[in-house]
Amino acid sequence: MDAFYTDHYTLPLPEGHRFPSAKYGLLRQAVQNLSSLHLKEARAATDTELLLAHDPIYIQRVIHGTLSPAEQREIGFPWSPAMLERSRRSVGATLAACDSALRDGIGLNMAGGTHHAYRDKGSGYCVFNDIVIAARVLQRQHARGYQVAVIDLDVHQGNGTASILKNDSSIYTLSLHGEKNFPFRKEPSDLDVGLPDGCGDEEYLEALTHALYIVESTFNFDFIIYLAGADPHEGDRLGRLKLTKAGMLARDKQVFDIAQKHNVPIAVTMAGGYGVDINTTVEVQVQTVMAALAAEVARKK
């Protein structure tokens, strides 16, 4: 299985910044010796690809570093050439993961899942929306009517994705998230499932089972993009849910089982993860990688 990384493009963040950028390199180190996983550097997304989701004026302002201080605060990162390059590469990694999934069944982006980026602004550590861009690139690679399901299991609602796709019936958005968590102004997805603070394994998995049933009963999808956020885990400092590692693994397996059941490719992004102990986040994400590898073996039988 191919897995695409961008962690060597580092963000020059001020000391004490809350974004755990080190998790990406730690994840790559943790899986680099898996013989069945092929780590590859991601290319940068082109301007033409970015335009599939974003306003051209916004793209130019990001490229030229003319975002206002307020806009940079909403994104959560100060502008820099490295921020621009990393953002392009993060999108490129999701595009590459989709290409890999088309070829092999499953593809991985070791980062990505930047679902808070709107058409004309960034937000919540997200500059460009890799999910929307990837879905629309996929559609341009295939015949008319190609349909993509976005299964967003980050603990935060995918507001940017939902906003961009609100009038696009060819891409289905499911968001299973903490109802009282960020963003505090939600955008309507095709299916939103808001969960209470403290939600544990049993309640979460029951809600996911029902949500996936609705998706597969109402939408004839050709491809799945999966945001496998680590932040529903009980050790996350921003998540406010109480899933155990076993619950997180059961979640991943449900999504991979849906892809196998319908014999459709699936691209995985790691999305959010803000563990009190960064190693806990990495452990959850390694578990997702291992679940993907197991799902690949099962698909080939």
N, C-alpha and C positions, 0 to 999 in steps of 0.2 A: 504494500500500500504506500502511496506517495503522501508525504506530509510536508507542507510548505511553511517556512519560517521567515521572520523579519526582525528577530530580536537583536541582530547585530547593528540595526539602525536605531540607535539609542536616542531617547528624548533628553535634551538638556534641561532638566527640571530643577527648580530651586530646592535647597536643602529642606527636608521635612515635608515635602509635597506628599499628598495622600495617595497618589496613583502608584500601585505596586508594579512598576515596570520591570523589576527584576524577575518576576514570575515567569516571563516568557523564556528567558535564558535558562532558568532552572528547569523548566519543563523540557526544553530541548536536551539538556544534559541528562535528565532522568530517563529519556527514551532513546538516546542516540545509539545504544548498543543492541537494540531490538533488531534481529536479523531480518524480520519481515516488514520493517518500516524503513522507507527510503526518504531521508530528509533532503529537501531541496530548497535552495534560495528562491524566493518569490520575485517575479518581475514587478516593475511599477505599472500601475494602471495609466492609460493614456488619457489625454484631455477628452478625446472623443468618447471613451468609455465613461468618464465621470459625468459627461453631459447627459447620459441616459437617466440620471437621477437628480442632477443638480442644475440650478440656475447658472448660466454662464458668467454673470457678474460676480456671484459668490465664488465660483471657481477661480476667477481672475484675482479676486481680493485675497484668497488664500495663497495663490501662487506668488503674488507680488508683496505679500506681507502687509496689506493695508487694512486688515481687520481692526476694528476699534478695540480699545481696552475692555469695554463691556462685552463685546463679542468673544474676545479671548477668555474672559472670565467665565462666560457661559459654556464655552468648550471645556475649560478647565486646564488648558495648556497655554503657556506663552508662545507666540508665534516664533518660529525659527526655520531656517532651511531644512534642518533635520526633522522637524515636526511635519513639514510638507512631504519630505521623502518617505518618512515612515508611514504617513497616511496613504500615500499612493501605493506603497508596497503592501500594506495591509489589505487594500482592495485587490491588488494583483494576486495576493495569496488565495483569496476566496475564489477569484476567477480560475486560478490554476487548480484549486481543489475541485471545482465543478468540472473542469476538463478531465481531471483524473477520474472522477466519479463516472462520467460518461463512458470512459474506457474500461474501468475496472470494477465499477459498482459503488465504491466508496472513495472519497477523497477528504483530506484533512487540511484545514488552516490552523496552525498552532497559535493563532491569535484571532483577530477579526470579530465579527458580530457587532459592528458599530451602528446599532439600531436607533440611537438617539439623534442622529444627524438628519435634519430636515432638508427640503429642496434648496432652501436659501440661507441656511445657517447651521452651525454645528452646536452640539450640546452634550453634556455628560460624558466627556472624554471621547467624543466621536466627531470626527471632522467630515469624512465622506461616508455615505451609507453603502457599505460593501454588499449588503443583502439585496437591495433593490438593483444596484448595478449588475450584480451577478445574474439575478433572475432575468433581467432584460437582455443581457448578452446571450444567455441560453436561448431565449426566445428568438433572437435574431439568427442563431445558428440552426434553427429547426424550422419545420414547416409551420404555416399558420395554425394557430390553435394550441400551441405547446403551452402547457399549464404547470405552474410551479407552486408548491405548498411551502410556506415558511412556518416552521415549528419553532417558536421562540420560547425557550424555557430558561432564559435569564430571569433573575428574580425581579428585574425592573421592566416595566411595560415598554414594548417596542414602539414608542410614540412617533419617532421620525419615520420609521418604515410604514406605519399605519397611515400617517398623514400623506406621504408621497403616493401611496397606492390606493387612496380612498375611492378613486373612480376607476380602478383597474381590476376588472373581474377575472382576469386571467392569472392573477397571482393571489393566492389565498393566504391571509395572515392569521395565525393562531398565536396568542400571547397568554401564557400562564404565569402569573406574577403576584407579588405581594400587593394587595389592594391599597394599603396605606403607605407604600414606599414610593420613592422617586420613580417617575416624574409625578408631581402632584396634580398636574393637569394632563389627564390621559387623552389619547386620541383613539377613536373607535377602530379597532381591528375588525376583521370579518368575524372572529370569535375571540372574545376576551373572557378570561377566567381569573377573577381577582380572589386571592386567598388571604385569610386573616393572619395577623402576626401570630407566631408560635405554631403555625401549621406543621404537622409532623408527617412521617412517612405514609401512614395509612390514608389520611385525608388527601394528601397530595396525589398519591398514585391513583386513588379512586377518581379524583377530578381529572387527572391526565387521561385515564382510560376512557372516561366519558367524552372528553374533548376530542380525542383521536377518533373515536367512533363517529362523532359528528362530522369531522373533516372527511373521513373516508366515505361517509354515507352521502355527503352533499357536494363533493368536489372531486372531479376525475383528474387527479394529478399525474404528471409525467416525470416529476423530479421533486426531491425534497431538499430544502436548505434548513439545517438544524443548528440552532444556537444553543450550545450545551453549556450554559453558564454554570460556574461552580458556586455562585453566590446564594442558591437556596440552602446550602449546607449549614448545619448548626454552628460551625466554627467561623462563619463569615461575620465581619464586623458591621456590614451594611445590609445584610440580607433579611434579618428579622424572622426568618423561617427556621425550622428545626429538623431538617432532613439529616439522617445519618448517612455515612458512606454507603451502607447497604441500600438505603432508599435512593440515593443518587445513582447507584449502579442499576437498580431496577428501573428507574426513569429512563436511563440511556437505552437499556435493552428494549423497553417498550417502543421507542422511536425506531431503533434498528429493525425490530420485528415488523413494524408497519411497512418499512421500505422493502424488506424481503418478501412479505406477504403479497405486495402489489408489484414486485419485481421492477422497482424503479431505482434509479441512482440516487445517492444521498451524499451531499457535501456537508461537512461538519465544521463549525467555527467554535472556538473556545469561549468567546464572549466574556462576561464579567467574573470576577473572583477577587475578594478583598479580605482574605482570612486574617483573623487576629494574629495567627502564625502563618506566614506566607507559605510555609512548607505544607500546611494543611490544604491550601488551595491547589498547590502543585500535585499533591497526592490525589485529590479529586479529579484533576484534569488528566493525570496519568491513567487513572481508572477508566476515563472516557476513551482515551486512546486504545487501551487494552480491549474495551468493549467493542470498539470499531474493528479491531483486528480479528476478534472472535466472530463478529458478524460477517466479515469478509470471508473467513473460512467456511462459515455456514452457508453463505450464498453459493459457494463453488461446489458444494456437495450435490 
